[in-house]
Amino acid sequence: MLKSNRKITTVLVALTVFGWSPLKGQSIQRIEPLNWWVGMENPTLQLVIYGPEIGKTDVQIEDKGIELVKINRVENPNYLFLDVKVAASAKPGWSTLTFSQGKKKLTYRYELKQRDQKVKAQGVNSADLIYLIMPDRFANGNKANDQVKGMLDMSLNRDSMYLRHGGDLEGIIGKLDYLQDLGVTSLWLTPVLTNDMPQASYHGYANTETYHIDPRFGSNDTYVQLGEQLHKRQMKLIFDVVPNHIGSYHWTVKDKPMSDWLNEWPSYTQTSYKDQTVFDPYASADDKKKMVKGWFVPTMPDMNEQNPYVQNYLTQSHIWWIETAAIDGFRIDTYPYNDLDFMAKWTDRIQQEYPNFTFFGETWVHGVANQAYFLGGKHVGQEVDSKLMGVTDFQLNYAIGDALNQKTEWTAGANKLYSTLASDYQYPTPERNVLFLDNHDKDRFFSVVGENVQKYKSAMAWLMTTRGIPQLYYGAEILMKNFSNPDGLLREDFQGGFAGDKMNKFSPEGRTKPEQDMWSYVQTLANYRKQHAVLQTGKTMQYVPEDGIYVYFRYNEQQTVMVVMNCNDVAKEIKLDRFKERNSKVKSYFDIIQKQETSPADNTLKLEAYETKVLELKF
């Protein structure tokens, strides 16, 4: 068993006092980042020093490897921001920071580490299958950290959707074999940083610490171990970053460094959530300001990303986590609400250190053009090249639901799916978009399709075979259901991950027959996709839907896969000779799900209501 995490103290563990003569009323409570490294591509670093009246002291660094470039004193005397430069010749070890006022001194040591050679920053791409977990609701591997004394939220009640349930990182580590067997290649967890908020702290999107894993999930070391265990399995780790906002109990909010650390208003002002104001050529400046600088909710203060100190603070913390925990990619929360100038700089700075590192942003908007606007590769009307690589593809999420729930008409049903994909010309690299049926904010798709298993299988087949990076939400493979009314209903526990569960859905013996059938269906598609480049990087050709049947091909020089989706509530037949552009020399079709090779009689394919066939063409 891993060591249980200890309560975060105000004195950082990365700092060691080696000698001091006290300054009256002064002490150092924090230095962030907790440590840094020699050999980084960018030698500059800004240290945040925090303690009572520390801003009134003078500072010296007694280390030839580190140059103190500038001491920045800000409005709040409890802060110092030190600009330093780490020399190319610097060696790993401890540097001495001396804070003085007259003859009185405080002396601290700051560590520069050697960069290790472990696997990290691989990037996430269309060869991956992402599995999204809400850690509090997946599996409890260490009951000792279910409640941590001194934290504001001491709840532990699995019968309440808004209280903590006890899931943690050790629980996830214990289920990695399950995920690997399913065919998962990348793991995305909702935020795991300390969220010491009085209520609903389980979701993680209002962090109150920047450099510490929430002790109810584990420790920084536990998170590092998660990355190591994933990489041993040739799997990847995705970190959920939230640059737009923090929790109202974050230490820099309770005692702000300066008046413009946050975007603040004369009275509480919430964002309008109107992404159109960012790109609307006729938009009011006030409307745009409200969208970007308004607060997401009252408990999540909006960071002023135009403030250079905020920029450094956020960027350095994200680099620190990549280097510390060997993270491979970022999912960026609430992307349209960020300052795009900053996001471009942020992306460049991270890729300066990690050229293969990748990002995808949450763009919960309506319209392909809206979604494409926030991507990198400057578009028509875009004032800033954001450098963003991919987005969470909400437009295709809406379209697959419409295809299976609406009657096919000129712009509805199967035609909605076809026309949405046809708009890919607006994306610089559409294959980098992340596809999903549901997530921690969206209705579970099994409920969206009225718990119709055949519809659900069709959606899964589409998810695993169309262009882009597919993402599964935990439990999707075992028919977990519910609508976001309220959102807590989407975040139920994975049965079998907690002591006392009557059923263990991690095991075939604990699943019902429909659940096991669905699990096997997902596993078959996921592992086929994992083993065949044609579904990862192959080209796409789609055909205009006819009679409610949507057909597309994925192909490369070695293979061709044909996907036939019946979006009707009755059985249908389809003539295959229409698709001679791709199947003219085919000898037989291999059904990937049924694992059977067939030669359709009369060149006609039969499909049941809402059935989708995934066929490998044999030439």
SVG drawing of the C-alpha trace seen along z (x, -y; Angstrom):
<svg xmlns="http://www.w3.org/2000/svg" viewBox="-39 -49 68 65">
<polyline fill="none" stroke="black" stroke-width="0.4" points="0.0,0.0 1.2,-3.5 2.0,-5.9 -1.0,-8.0 -0.8,-11.7 -0.2,-14.2 -2.0,-17.4 -0.5,-20.3 1.3,-22.6 2.1,-26.3 5.9,-25.6 6.8,-23.9 8.4,-20.5 10.7,-21.4 12.4,-24.1 14.7,-23.4 15.8,-26.0 19.5,-25.6 20.1,-28.7 18.3,-31.8 18.4,-34.9 14.7,-35.9 13.4,-39.2 10.8,-40.7 7.4,-39.6 8.7,-38.0 8.9,-34.4 8.6,-32.6 5.5,-30.6 5.8,-29.6 8.1,-29.7 6.7,-28.6 7.5,-26.8 8.5,-24.2 11.7,-23.5 13.1,-23.9 15.6,-22.1 18.9,-22.7 19.1,-22.2 15.7,-23.7 15.5,-25.3 14.3,-28.6 16.7,-29.6 14.4,-32.3 12.3,-31.7 10.1,-33.8 10.0,-32.7 6.9,-33.7 8.0,-34.4 5.2,-34.7 5.3,-35.6 4.4,-38.5 6.1,-41.7 8.7,-39.7 8.3,-42.3 10.2,-44.8 13.4,-42.7 16.4,-42.7 17.4,-39.4 20.6,-37.7 21.2,-34.4 24.5,-32.8 25.0,-30.5 27.0,-31.0 24.5,-29.0 21.6,-31.3 21.6,-35.0 19.1,-37.2 18.0,-39.5 15.3,-41.6 13.4,-41.9 9.8,-42.8 8.0,-44.4 4.2,-44.6 1.3,-46.2 1.0,-43.5 4.1,-43.6 3.6,-39.9 4.9,-39.0 8.1,-39.2 8.5,-38.1 12.1,-37.3 13.2,-37.1 16.1,-34.7 18.2,-33.1 19.6,-29.6 22.9,-29.4 23.6,-26.7 26.5,-25.6 24.3,-25.3 24.6,-22.1 21.8,-20.2 21.7,-21.0 20.6,-23.6 20.9,-27.4 20.9,-29.8 18.3,-32.6 19.1,-35.2 16.4,-37.7 17.7,-40.6 16.6,-43.8 19.5,-45.6 21.5,-43.0 18.6,-40.5 18.5,-37.6 16.4,-34.7 18.2,-32.1 16.5,-29.4 17.6,-26.8 15.9,-26.3 16.5,-23.1 17.5,-22.8 17.1,-19.2 18.5,-17.2 16.0,-16.5 15.4,-12.8 15.1,-10.8 11.8,-9.1 9.1,-9.0 7.1,-12.2 5.4,-14.8 4.7,-12.2 1.5,-14.1 -1.9,-12.6 -3.0,-11.8 -5.5,-10.0 -3.8,-6.7 -5.1,-7.1 -8.3,-6.2 -8.9,-8.5 -10.7,-7.3 -12.1,-10.1 -12.4,-9.4 -13.8,-11.5 -11.4,-10.2 -13.8,-10.6 -16.3,-8.3 -14.2,-5.6 -12.4,-3.5 -11.2,-3.8 -7.8,-2.3 -6.9,-3.9 -9.7,-4.5 -7.2,-6.3 -7.4,-9.4 -11.2,-9.5 -11.3,-12.4 -8.3,-14.6 -8.4,-16.5 -8.4,-20.2 -9.9,-20.5 -13.0,-22.5 -15.1,-19.7 -15.0,-16.7 -18.0,-15.0 -18.0,-11.3 -21.4,-10.1 -21.8,-7.9 -25.6,-8.4 -25.2,-12.1 -24.3,-13.3 -22.6,-16.4 -20.5,-15.1 -17.2,-13.2 -17.3,-9.4 -13.7,-8.5 -12.3,-7.5 -8.6,-8.2 -5.5,-7.7 -4.6,-4.4 -7.9,-3.1 -7.3,-4.1 -3.8,-2.6 -5.4,0.7 -7.7,0.7 -5.1,0.0 -5.2,3.6 -8.9,3.3 -8.5,0.2 -5.6,1.7 -7.7,4.8 -10.5,2.6 -8.2,1.0 -7.7,-2.4 -4.3,-4.1 -4.6,-7.4 -6.1,-8.4 -7.7,-11.9 -8.7,-12.6 -10.8,-15.6 -8.6,-18.0 -6.6,-16.4 -5.1,-19.5 -6.1,-20.4 -9.6,-21.7 -10.1,-22.9 -13.5,-24.4 -16.4,-24.1 -18.8,-22.5 -18.8,-20.2 -15.0,-19.9 -15.0,-16.5 -15.0,-17.8 -11.7,-19.6 -12.4,-22.6 -11.8,-25.2 -8.3,-24.4 -6.9,-26.1 -3.4,-24.8 -1.3,-25.0 1.5,-22.5 -0.2,-19.9 -2.4,-16.9 -5.6,-16.9 -4.7,-14.8 -8.0,-13.0 -6.8,-11.7 -3.3,-10.9 0.0,-12.7 2.2,-14.2 4.2,-10.9 1.0,-8.9 0.3,-11.0 3.9,-10.4 3.4,-6.7 0.2,-6.8 2.2,-8.2 4.9,-5.7 2.4,-2.8 0.7,-4.1 4.0,-4.4 5.0,-0.9 1.9,0.2 2.6,-2.1 -0.3,-4.3 -0.4,-8.1 -1.4,-10.6 -3.5,-13.7 -3.7,-16.5 -6.8,-18.7 -5.6,-22.3 -7.8,-25.3 -6.0,-28.5 -9.1,-30.6 -10.1,-30.4 -9.2,-29.1 -11.1,-28.5 -12.2,-31.3 -10.2,-29.8 -6.9,-29.7 -4.2,-31.2 -3.5,-33.9 -7.2,-34.9 -7.4,-35.1 -4.4,-37.4 -4.0,-38.8 -0.5,-39.9 -1.9,-42.9 -5.3,-44.5 -5.3,-43.2 -4.4,-39.6 -8.0,-38.7 -10.5,-40.1 -12.7,-42.0 -15.7,-44.2 -17.5,-46.8 -20.1,-44.1 -20.1,-40.4 -20.2,-40.0 -20.7,-36.5 -19.6,-35.7 -22.3,-35.8 -21.2,-32.4 -21.7,-34.0 -18.6,-32.8 -19.8,-34.7 -18.7,-38.0 -15.1,-36.9 -15.3,-36.8 -18.4,-38.8 -17.2,-41.6 -20.1,-43.7 -19.6,-42.9 -19.7,-45.5 -16.4,-45.8 -18.4,-45.6 -20.0,-42.3 -16.6,-40.8 -15.2,-41.9 -18.0,-40.3 -17.6,-37.0 -13.8,-36.8 -13.4,-38.5 -16.7,-37.7 -16.5,-35.0 -17.6,-31.5 -19.5,-31.1 -19.1,-33.0 -16.8,-30.4 -14.4,-30.5 -12.5,-33.8 -11.4,-34.7 -7.6,-35.0 -6.4,-38.2 -4.3,-36.5 -3.1,-39.9 -1.2,-40.4 2.5,-39.2 2.8,-37.8 -0.3,-35.7 1.1,-34.6 4.3,-33.4 2.5,-31.8 0.2,-29.7 2.8,-28.8 5.5,-27.7 3.1,-25.6 2.1,-23.7 5.7,-23.1 6.4,-22.0 3.7,-19.3 4.9,-18.0 8.4,-17.7 7.5,-16.3 4.8,-13.8 5.8,-13.0 2.5,-14.2 1.8,-13.6 -0.9,-16.1 -3.3,-18.8 -7.0,-19.0 -7.8,-22.7 -11.0,-23.6 -13.3,-26.4 -11.0,-27.3 -13.1,-30.1 -13.1,-32.1 -9.3,-32.5 -7.3,-35.4 -6.2,-34.1 -3.1,-36.3 -2.0,-34.6 -2.9,-31.1 -0.7,-31.6 2.3,-32.6 1.5,-29.8 1.5,-27.2 4.7,-28.5 6.5,-28.4 5.4,-24.9 6.3,-23.6 9.7,-25.3 10.4,-22.7 8.4,-19.8 8.0,-20.0 5.8,-16.9 3.5,-17.9 -0.2,-18.4 -3.2,-20.2 -7.0,-20.0 -9.4,-22.6 -12.9,-22.3 -15.1,-24.4 -18.7,-23.9 -20.1,-26.1 -22.7,-25.8 -21.6,-25.8 -18.5,-24.5 -17.3,-28.0 -17.6,-28.9 -15.5,-25.9 -12.9,-26.3 -12.3,-29.9 -10.5,-29.0 -8.0,-26.6 -4.5,-27.6 -3.6,-28.3 -5.0,-31.8 -8.4,-31.8 -10.4,-34.4 -11.5,-37.0 -9.3,-35.6 -7.3,-38.3 -4.9,-35.9 -3.4,-32.6 -4.2,-30.7 -1.9,-27.8 -4.5,-25.4 -4.2,-22.0 -7.5,-20.4 -10.9,-20.9 -13.5,-18.7 -15.8,-18.2 -19.2,-19.2 -20.6,-19.7 -20.1,-16.0 -21.4,-15.1 -24.7,-16.9 -24.7,-15.4 -24.4,-11.7 -27.3,-12.2 -29.4,-13.8 -28.5,-11.0 -29.8,-8.3 -32.8,-10.2 -34.2,-12.3 -35.8,-11.2 -33.5,-11.8 -34.5,-15.0 -32.6,-17.5 -30.6,-18.9 -31.6,-16.5 -30.9,-12.9 -28.2,-11.2 -27.7,-14.3 -26.8,-16.3 -23.9,-13.9 -22.8,-14.0 -22.9,-17.8 -21.1,-18.4 -18.2,-16.2 -18.3,-17.9 -17.4,-21.2 -14.0,-19.8 -12.4,-22.2 -12.7,-24.8 -10.3,-23.0 -6.5,-23.2 -6.1,-19.6 -9.5,-17.9 -7.8,-14.7 -6.7,-16.3 -10.2,-17.0 -11.4,-14.8 -14.7,-12.9 -17.0,-11.9 -20.5,-10.6 -20.7,-12.0 -18.5,-13.4 -18.8,-14.6 -21.0,-17.5 -23.1,-16.0 -26.1,-13.5 -24.9,-10.0 -25.4,-8.8 -27.2,-5.6 -29.9,-7.8 -29.8,-10.2 -30.7,-7.3 -33.5,-6.1 -31.5,-3.1 -31.8,-1.6 -28.8,0.8 -28.7,1.0 -28.6,-2.8 -25.9,-2.9 -23.8,-0.3 -24.1,-2.3 -22.8,-5.4 -19.9,-3.4 -19.0,-2.1 -19.1,-5.6 -16.9,-6.9 -14.2,-4.2 -14.1,-4.5 -14.5,-8.2 -11.7,-10.7 -10.2,-12.2 -9.3,-11.1 -12.1,-9.1 -12.8,-9.6 -14.9,-7.3 -16.4,-8.5 -16.0,-6.0 -18.8,-3.5 -19.9,-4.1 -18.7,-0.6 -21.2,0.9 -24.3,-1.1 -24.1,-3.6 -27.0,-6.1 -28.7,-9.3 -29.3,-12.9 -27.6,-16.0 -30.6,-17.0 -28.7,-17.8 -25.1,-17.0 -24.4,-14.9 -26.5,-12.2 -23.8,-11.8 -21.1,-11.2 -22.3,-8.0 -19.8,-5.6 -18.4,-2.8 -19.8,0.2 -17.1,2.5 -14.6,-0.3 -15.7,-0.8 -15.8,1.4 -19.3,2.8 -20.4,2.6 -22.9,5.5 -21.7,5.8 -18.3,5.6 -18.6,4.2 -14.9,4.4 -15.4,8.2 -17.4,10.1 -19.1,12.0 -20.5,8.8 -22.0,7.5 -25.5,8.3 -25.7,10.0 -26.4,6.7 -23.6,5.0 -21.1,7.7 -22.3,7.7 -21.7,4.0 -18.3,4.2 -17.2,6.9 -18.5,4.7 -16.4,1.7 -13.4,3.9 -13.6,5.5 -13.7,2.1 -11.2,0.4 -8.6,3.1 -9.2,3.4 -8.7,-0.4 -5.5,-0.1 -4.0,2.5 -5.0,1.0 -3.5,-2.3 -6.3,-2.7 -8.7,-3.8 -6.1,-6.0 -4.5,-7.9 -6.4,-6.7 -8.1,-9.0 -11.9,-9.4 -14.5,-9.3 -18.2,-9.7 -21.3,-9.4 -24.4,-11.5 -27.0,-9.6 -29.7,-7.9 -32.9,-6.4 -31.5,-7.2 -28.3,-5.1 -25.0,-6.8 -21.8,-5.2 -18.2,-6.2 -14.8,-4.6 -11.5,-4.8 -8.6,-3.8 -4.9,-3.8 -2.6,-2.0 -2.8,1.2 -6.4,1.4 -9.9,0.2 -12.7,0.2 -16.3,-0.5 -18.9,-1.7 -22.6,-1.4 -25.0,-3.0 -28.7,-2.5 -30.4,-5.5 -33.9,-4.1 -36.2,-2.4 -36.8,0.4 -34.5,2.9 -33.0,1.8 -31.1,3.1 -28.4,1.3 -26.8,1.9 -23.0,2.0 -22.3,1.1 -22.9,-2.6 -19.6,-2.6 -17.4,-1.3 -15.0,-4.2 -13.8,-2.4 -14.9,1.3 -14.8,2.1 -12.2,4.8 -13.4,6.3 -13.6,10.0 -15.2,10.3 -16.1,8.3 -14.9,9.1 -17.3,8.1 -15.1,6.8 -17.8,7.3 -19.1,10.7 -15.6,11.8 -17.1,13.3 -16.1,13.0 -19.0,12.7 -19.6,12.1 -23.0,10.4 -25.5,12.1 -26.5,9.8 -24.1,7.3 -26.7,6.3 -26.2,5.6 -29.0,6.1 -29.1,4.1 -31.4,4.3 -33.0,1.1 -30.3,-1.3 -27.6,1.3 -24.1,0.3 -21.7,2.7 -18.0,2.2 -16.5,4.1 -12.9,4.7 -12.6,5.0 -10.6,8.0 -9.2,7.4"/>
</svg>
